[in-house]
């Protein structure tokens, strides 16, 4: 997968790329009163949870619903709004919550994710619950951007290899590891 000339071999690289977008990370840290390290850690954990949800959905339904959402949604525009969440917070949260409904299924899962991350980071679950839809919007925005640059066929072929973090040919063990890291 490619992002601004950078080849993404797996989801860890994808997470690192997104987590090190300085404009977004500074905006998030400022919005929630967190330091940069806390913001990076929470962002990476939230992206891992979202990746797990995407993997589960792809395993259950195939990649077509995700690709359809990327082709028909306005996720790239939403990605731009995440750079300045204070100005666009309501829209980003509203759209991000819709994304989460598709990825994680229900609010109970979101609460479980926030609770698990709270225990690991000592950051209030309410802050994490507010960050979760923003990060979901970022993930979908980056995926939409990549889909547009690669085209549907190449993107579909690369999607599973992106999520197969240990490159063993199966993303299922990676789902288990992602979910286990949050427990």
N, C-alpha and C positions, 0 to 999 in steps of 0.2 A: 504494500500500500504506500501511497505517496502523499506527503503533506509538504507543500512549498519546497519541492525538490528533495525532501528527506524521505528515504524509503523506510516504511514501517514494517518490520518483520513480524511483530506480534503485538498483543495488547499491552504488554509492559511498556514497549516503546511508545505506543499510542498514549498511554497514561502519562508517561514522562513528558512527551511532547506537550500535551494539554496542560499538565501541571506547571510547566515552565514557560507559559505564555505570560510574561511579566505584567502586561496591562490588565489581564483578567485576574491574576493572582493578587495584585495590589488592590484592585477594586474590591475583590471578595474580602480580603483581610480588613480593609478599611470599613466595609459595610457591616461586618460582624464583630469588629473590635478584637480581632485575633492577630497574633503575630504571624510572620511569614511561614515559620516552621509548622505551626498548628494548621494553617490554611493548606499547606502542601500535603501534610499527612492526611487530613480529613478529605481533601479532594481526591487523593489517590485511593483511599478506602471507599469513598462513595462511587468512584468510577469502577472499582472492582465489583461492587455490589450491582451496579447497573450492567456491567459486562456479564455477570452471572445471570441476570434476568434476561438479557438478550440471548445468551446461549441457550437457556432453558426454552425460550420461545422458538428459537431456530430449530432446536431438537424436536420440539413438539409440532410446529407448524410449517417448518421449512423457512427459507430466507425470503420468499416472495412477499409476505406481509411487511417485512422490514423494508425491502427494496421499494415496494409500493409507497410506503410512508415517506421514504427519502425522496422519491420522485415527485410526489404530490403535495408534500408539506412545504412549509416555509422555514425549514430548520436552519438554513444558512443565514437568513435574515435574523433569526432569533439568536444565532451565535454572535452576531455583531452587537446585539442588545446586551449580551452578558458581559461585554467589556466595561459597561457602565451600569451595573445593576441598580444603583441608587435611583438613577433617572428612569429606568425602565422596569423597576422591580415588580410592579403589579403584573405587567404583561408577561415577563419572564416566568414568574411564579405560576401564573395561570396556565401558560403553555406547557411549562415544565411539569406541572401536576398532571396534565393530560397525557404527556409522554410517559410519566411514571405509571399511570393507570394501565397503559398498554404493556409496559416492560415488567413491572413488579406485580401487577394484578389488583392489589388493594392496599388501603392505607395501613392495615395491620403489618404488612411486610415492611413498609416504609418505617413504621414505628419500631419494628424489631431491628432494622438496620441502624436507625438513629440510636437506639438503646445500646446496641453492641459497640458502636463507635464511641459513644459517650463513655462507656466503661474503659475503653482502651486509651482515650485521649483526655479524659476529665474535662471535656468541653460539654456544656449543657446540651441535652438532646434537642431542645427547642431550636437552638442555633443550627444544629445539624439537620433537623427536619426542614428548616428554611433553606439551607444550602442544597439539599438533595434535588429539588426540582431545577435549580439553577444548573447544577452539574449534569442532570439529565438532558437539559437543553444544550449544554456544551457538547456532550457526547453525540447527540443526534445531529447537531450542527456540523461537527467535524466529520461524521460519517457521511452526511449529505454533501459536504464540500468534496470529500474524496470520491463519492459516487459520481458527482458531476464531472470531475476531472478525469476519472478513469472510464466512465461509461458503464452501463448496467452489466454487460457480460463479463468484463474484466473484474469489476467490483465483486460480483457474485462469486467468481472463482477465487478471489483473494480473501473473501470474508471469513471463511472457516480457518484459513491459515493464519489470519490476523488473530483470531481468538484462541487458536491452538498454541498456547504460550510455550509449552515445552517441546513443541514440534514432534510429537510422537504419532501424529496422524489422527488423534482423537481429542476433541475439546472437552469431553465428558469429565476426565480427571481434573481438568483445569477448573470446571464449574465447582466440583467438590472442594478443591483447594481454595477457590475464592470465597465460597460460602463458609468454609471452615475457618478461614482467617478472621471472619467477623464474629465468630462465636467466642 
